[in-house]
């Protein structure tokens, strides 16, 4: 393993012990039990952009992010979430990263389940920072083998009649500048849908007038004020949860289905069902 990646993995393991397994041990397992008792919400949103192709009006996207498959997301819980996605009958599934927490254990089972959900246009995914900690290629391979479109700084197109929907996805980038470089390399003014784990890509997406960018990463802070959910622990981010609009460009940041510490207050985990119109 590359030395820099190994250092990041060691730091992540230390944080995991400090904020997750350690406190759970002190509470004799009560912390995990309370966390697992929390339900996953299905939230519906309507999104509009004049640049969205008319042939794809009404497209229903199941936006899911931040499974963090591991201690706080056992495989059984992850598969229950996939089953809940299937009940929504989406046209397309978009998974915006942090599929695993520390290691890619059971990732093949999760990818197979996501790929097996009946959709009109398939399942698309990008990697997040946690996916990059240990054997990211194993996650990519698991997705590709299952039939998922894993977009690593790449674009693909969907055809409907004479119109196309261009979907782009960028790999993990930490800073706004790094996000911008990846968007410039991957997208054009003809891109319609951008998947980026980090919502900091939205600035570059606006420059290309991309109608819709989907992100995760922030978890909505996991702890937020009850009536002002954008006041939360993700204070270092400009875009933390929900829908943002600028001109013809939209950004949706989901709070995700998983967690990196076992506590959510006024920020329940969600599957975001997005209906997109021109």
GINOR-V584903 format. One record per backbone hydrogen bond with DSSP energy under -0.5 kcal/mol. NH is the residue of the N-H (numbers start at 1). CO is the residue of the C=O. If there is no record, write none. Layout:
# GINOR-V584903
<<NH:CO> <NH:CO>>
This chain:
# GINOR-V584903
<<6:2> <7:3> <8:4> <9:5> <10:6> <11:7> <12:8> <13:9> <14:10> <15:11> <16:12> <17:13> <18:14> <19:15> <20:16> <21:16> <22:17> <24:20> <25:21> <26:22> <27:23> <28:25> <29:24> <30:27> <33:29> <34:30> <35:31> <36:32> <37:33> <38:34> <38:35> <41:39> <41:269> <43:41> <43:271> <45:273> <47:275> <49:277> <52:49> <56:53> <57:54> <58:276> <59:56> <59:276> <61:59> <61:274> <62:60> <62:92> <63:61> <63:272> <64:62> <64:94> <66:97> <68:98> <69:99> <70:73> <73:70> <78:74> <79:75> <80:76> <81:77> <82:78> <83:79> <84:80> <85:81> <86:82> <87:83> <88:84> <88:85> <89:86> <91:60> <92:60> <93:122> <94:62> <95:124> <96:64> <96:94> <97:126> <101:69> <105:103> <107:104> <110:106> <111:107> <112:108> <113:109> <114:110> <115:111> <116:112> <117:113> <117:114> <121:91> <124:93> <125:149> <126:95> <132:128> <132:129> <133:130> <138:135> <139:135> <139:136> <140:136> <141:137> <142:138> <143:139> <144:140> <145:141> <146:142> <147:143> <147:144> <148:143> <149:123> <150:148> <151:125> <151:149> <152:150> <153:151> <153:169> <154:169> <156:167> <158:165> <160:163> <163:160> <165:158> <166:164> <167:156> <167:165> <168:193> <169:154> <170:195> <179:175> <180:176> <181:177> <182:178> <183:179> <184:180> <185:181> <186:182> <187:183> <191:188> <192:166> <193:166> <194:212> <195:168> <196:194> <196:214> <197:170> <199:197> <201:198> <202:199> <203:200> <205:201> <206:202> <207:203> <208:204> <209:206> <210:205> <212:192> <213:250> <214:194> <215:252> <216:197> <218:216> <220:240> <221:218> <222:219> <224:265> <225:228> <225:231> <231:228> <232:230> <233:223> <235:233> <237:234> <240:238> <242:253> <244:251> <246:249> <249:246> <250:210> <250:211> <251:244> <252:213> <253:242> <253:251> <254:215> <254:252> <257:65> <258:65> <258:66> <263:261> <265:222> <270:256> <271:41> <272:63> <272:270> <273:43> <273:271> <274:61> <274:272> <275:45> <275:273> <276:59> <276:274> <277:47>>
